[in-house]
Amino acid sequence: MTRIRTLFSNKSQNVLNVYCTAGFPQLHSTLEVMKALQQNGADIIELGMPYSDPLADGAVIQQSNMTALANGISIEKLFEQLKDFRNEIRVPVILMGYMNPVMQYGFDRFCADAAAVGIDGLILPDLPQYEFETEYGAIIKQNKLDFIFLVTPETSEERIRKIDALSSGFIYAVSSSSTTGNNKAIGDQQEYFKKLQAMQLRNPVLVGFGIKDKATFSAACEFSNGAIIGSAYIQALQQNSDSAAVTKEFLNRILA
């Protein structure tokens, strides 16, 4: 059983997935931030691979991408940083990024190297479903990596069923057709969340986009297995260089 499946078998509600950007705020902050997240209650770490054109991400995460790239992070450098991370990190870790840099690195090589260091799954929002089915999915499965698809309020029930059949790990339910860090009220999407809940999907569902505090986390968890926090955490890291202290304070506010 994979780490992600083990997590959900042991904890089916209030699962907290926290996004952080590799190489941010400093080039060598990656493991320090990951350790702080684990120590303070994150159930899953979603590690962003910086890219110059992160289409699904809002201004806060875009800026963290630019900072990390300026710091010198790359996929090669990231895998160097992650070489022995499983000596200290026990929680599931997912790499989130975009196809362009992954293809430049080499898709087969990328999946093999991710699996070799101990990565559990991938989120690649711009990998189309058809290409996943016909080409890339087999490589991902061969390397025993989970693959997480995104659904939105506009995704048809038929497509959600298809995505549920293709996904492993969990389904990422985008709270609105916007970018990360939006200020739309989670409560406005109750019908969408209720629809997903009523479908009794094979995979657990985590809600992302717009989750920023205890109230929005709790609201998302009411209709799903948990939620994903990204921009609000990155914003907190931007405001204080002590990532361990920032992480402890931030997650205490969410989970208290």
N, C-alpha and C positions, 0 to 999 in steps of 0.2 A: 504494500500500500504506500502511495506517495505521501510526502509530508503534508501536502495540501489536503488530500483526502483524509489523512489521519487527523488533521486539525479539525475539519468539519465533522468528523465522526465523534470527536470528543467535545466539540463546542459548536452547537448548531445555531446559536443566537449571539448577537452583539459582537460579532467578529470585527476587529479593527485592522484595516489594511492602511498603512501610511506610506505615502509616496515621498521619496527624497531623490534629489538629483545627484548622480555620481560626480565627484570632483567639485562639489559645492558644500560650503562656501569657499573652502580652499581645496587645492588639488588632492591633498591627502586626508581630507575630511571624511571620505566615504565610509571607511570601517568604523571610525569614531562615532559617526552619526548612526550607523546601523546598530552598533552595540548599545547606544543610548536608547534607541527605539525598542530594542528587545528588553532591556532592563526595566523600562517604564511601561510595559503593557501592550505594545503592538503585537498583534497576532501574525501579521504578514507584513513583509517589507517589499514595497514596489519600488525598484531601483531604476530611475530614469537614465537612459543613455542619451546624453546631450546631442542635439541636432540643431542645425541653423534654421530650420523651417518646421517647427513642431506644430502641425496644423490643428491638432485637437486641443492644444494648450493655450491658456490665456496669458495675459501680460506677465504675471508673477513668475510662472514656470518658464516662460520664454526668456525672461531676464536671467533666471538661474542657469538656463542652458547657455546663454551667451557668456556668463561669468565662468562657468565650468570649462567651456571651450577655450576661453582666454587663459584659463589656468593651465591648459595643456592636456585636458582629458581626451581620451579617444577609446575606442573599443579595445584596442591592444593594451592601453594603459589600464583600463578598467579590469581586464582579465588578470593582469599582473597584480593589481590590488586585491583581487578576490582569490588569489591562488590558494591561500590557506584559511579562508574566512570560516570554513566549517569547523575549525578548531574552537571557535568562540560563538558562532551564530547557529542557533538550533531552529529558529522559526523558519517557515517557508520564505523563500526569496524569489521574486519574479522580476525579470528584466522587461522594462517597458521602453519602446522606442519606435523608430520608423524604418521602412524598408531600404531607403537609399543608402545609409551608412552600413547597414547589415549586408546588403548586396555587394557593396564595395569591399567589405571584409571577406565575403564569400559565405553564402548561406550554409552550406554543409559544414564548413570550418567553424562558423559562428555557433551552430547548434552543438557540435562536438565539443567545442571549448567551453560553452556554457554548462553542458552536462558534466564535463570533466572537473570543473571547479566546485560543482554542487548546486547550481541553479535549479529551481524547481519548475518554472514555467515562463511563458512569454506572453506579452501583450504587444501586438504590432497592428495598430488601428488601420493602417493603410494596406494591409495584406488582404486582397479581395477573397471572398469566400470561394469563388471558382478556382482561383490559383491555389488556394489552400487545399482544396479537394483533389485537384489534378496533379499537383507538383510538390508543394512545400510541406503539406501535412504529413506525408510519409516520412520525410526527413526528420521532422519534429518528433514524431512518434518513435522512430528508430532510435532516437537519442533519449527516449523516455522523459521528454519534457511535456508538461501540460500546456495547452494553448487556450487562452481566454479571449473570447469574442465579446464585442460590445453590442448592446441593443439600446434603442432610444424610444421615446414615446411614440414616434412615427413608425417604428418597425412593425410590420404586419404579424399577426399571430402565426401564419404559415412560416414566415421567415424565422420567427423566434423559435418555433419547433425545430426547424432545420439547424439553427445555430446551437440549440440545446443538444442535438444529436452529434454535432461536430466538436463541441467544446469539451474540455476536461478541466478539472479544477474547480472553476466556478464561472458564472456569467457576470459580466460587468454591465450593470444597468445604469446607463447615463441618465441622469435625472431630467435633463432638458437638452434640446438640440442647440447647444451653445458650446462654449469652450470652458475649460476648467477655470475655477475661481469666479464663476458668475454669481450674481446676487439674487437669482430667482428663488422664491420661497419653495422649500421642499414640500410643504403642506399643500401646494397647488397641484401636486402630481399624485395625489392619493389614488385616483382612479387608475392611473397607469400602474402604480405599485400593486394595487389590489388585483389588477388583471394578471400581472406576472405571478402573484401569489396563488391565484385561483387556477392557473395553468398546471400547477403541481409538476414543475420541471424536474428533470433528472438531476441537473446540477444545482448547487446552491447559488444564490443571487446576492451580490454585493452592490450597493448603490454608490455611485460616485458623481462628482461635479456639484459644487455648492455645499458640500459638507464642511463646516468650518468650526463648530463648537459643540458643546454637549447637547444643546437643544436640537440642532439639525442632525446630529448623530443618532440621538434617540428617536427622532421622527422617522429617519430612514430605516432604522432597525425594527420599527413597528411592523413593517410589511416585508422585511427581507431578512437574510441571515446576518447582515452586517453592512458596514459602509467603508468608503475609501476617502481619506483626507489627504489633500495634496497642497494646494495653493496656500491655505491658511498656515500650514506648518512651514512651508518654504518662506513665507513672509516673516514668521517668527524667527527663523534662522538668519534672515537678512538683518534683523534688528539687534542681534547680539552675537558676538564672536564665540561665546562659550556655549557650544552646541549641546554639551551634556546637561548644563543647567537649563537651557532653553527647552530641550526635549522633555525633561522631567516636569517642568512647570506646565508646558503645553498639554502633555498627555494626562497629567493630574487633573487639569480642568475638564478634559473630555470624559475621563473614566471615573472621576470622584463620585 
